[in-house]
Amino acid sequence: MDPNEARALLAALREEALDRARGLRASKTDLVDAARDANVDDEHDPEGATIAFERAQVDALAGDVARRLAEIDAAERRVDEGTYGLCAVDGVPIDPDRLRARPTATTCLAHATGLAG
C-alpha cells in the first residue's frame, strides 16, 4: 500500500478515536455531575449502583480508545520506518485490502487467523 494512502487511513482512524474520546469525556462529566446529586451509598441505593456501573463502562471504553490510539501511533511509526504493511511474523506483504479494512494490522490474514502453515 502506498505510504500516503496509509497515512490518510490512519489519520481518519485517529480523528474517529479522538471524537470518541471527546464524547466519552463528556459522558463521564455528565455521570460525575449526576453522582454529585445522587445518594453516595452505592450499596443500598439502586441509582448509585447504576451510576457506578455506567462510570465503569465509560472508563472501559476510554481504555479501548487509548489502546486504539496506541495502535495508530505504532502503525504510523511503521509507515515512517518503511515496515508498514509487512507481516510482523514472516515479513511478507499484508494484502492491501486487509490494510484498508484494518489499517493498524500487524500480521497477514494467515497469521491473524492461525491458518499459516
C-alpha positions in Angstrom: 0.0 0.0 0.0 1.2 3.5 -0.8 2.5 5.3 2.3 0.3 8.3 1.6 -2.8 6.1 1.5 -1.8 4.5 4.7 -1.2 7.9 6.4 -4.7 9.1 5.2 -6.4 5.9 6.6 -4.5 6.3 9.9 -5.3 10.0 10.2 -9.0 9.2 9.7 -8.9 6.5 12.3 -7.1 8.9 14.7 -9.8 11.5 14.2 -12.6 8.9 14.9 -10.8 7.8 18.1 -10.3 11.4 19.2 -14.0 12.1 18.5 -14.9 9.1 20.6 -12.6 10.2 23.4 -14.2 13.6 23.4 -17.7 12.0 23.7 -16.6 9.8 26.5 -15.1 12.7 28.4 -18.5 14.5 28.1 -20.3 11.4 29.2 -18.0 11.0 32.2 -18.5 14.6 33.2 -22.3 14.1 33.0 -22.0 11.0 35.2 -19.8 12.7 37.7 -22.3 15.6 37.9 -25.2 13.1 38.3 -23.4 11.3 41.0 -22.8 14.6 42.9 -26.6 15.0 43.2 -27.3 11.3 44.0 -27.1 9.4 47.2 -23.5 8.2 47.5 -24.4 4.9 49.2 -24.0 2.7 46.2 -24.6 -0.5 48.2 -28.1 0.5 49.2 -29.2 3.0 46.5 -30.3 1.4 43.2 -29.4 4.5 41.4 -25.9 4.6 42.9 -25.2 1.1 41.5 -26.4 2.2 38.1 -24.2 5.3 38.1 -21.2 3.3 39.3 -21.8 0.7 36.5 -22.1 3.5 33.9 -18.9 5.1 35.1 -17.1 1.8 34.9 -18.4 1.3 31.3 -17.2 4.8 30.3 -13.8 4.1 31.9 -13.5 0.8 30.0 -14.4 2.4 26.7 -11.9 5.2 27.4 -9.3 2.4 27.8 -10.3 1.0 24.5 -9.8 4.4 22.8 -6.3 4.7 24.5 -5.3 1.3 23.1 -6.6 2.2 19.7 -4.6 5.4 19.7 -1.5 3.4 20.7 -2.1 1.1 17.7 -2.4 4.0 15.4 0.8 5.5 16.8 2.6 2.2 16.2 1.2 1.9 12.7 2.4 5.5 11.9 5.9 4.6 13.1 5.9 1.6 10.8 5.0 3.9 7.9 7.9 6.2 8.9 10.3 3.2 9.2 9.1 1.6 5.9 7.8 -1.5 7.5 4.1 -0.7 7.3 2.2 -3.4 5.5 4.7 -6.2 6.3 3.6 -9.1 8.4 5.3 -8.9 11.8 5.7 -12.7 11.8 7.3 -13.5 8.5 7.8 -10.2 6.7 5.5 -10.9 3.8 3.4 -8.1 2.5 -0.1 -7.8 4.0 -2.9 -7.7 1.5 -3.8 -4.1 0.8 -7.5 -4.9 1.1 -6.8 -6.1 4.7 -4.9 -2.9 5.5 -7.8 -0.8 4.1 -10.2 -2.7 6.3 -7.9 -2.7 9.3 -5.1 -0.1 8.8 -3.4 -1.0 12.1 -3.0 -4.7 11.2 0.4 -6.1 12.0 0.0 -9.6 10.5 -1.2 -11.1 7.3 -4.5 -12.8 7.3 -3.0 -16.3 7.5 -1.1 -15.4 10.7 -4.0 -13.4 12.2 -6.3 -16.4 11.8 -3.8 -19.0 12.7 -4.0 -20.6 9.3 -0.3 -20.1 8.4 1.4 -23.4 7.7 
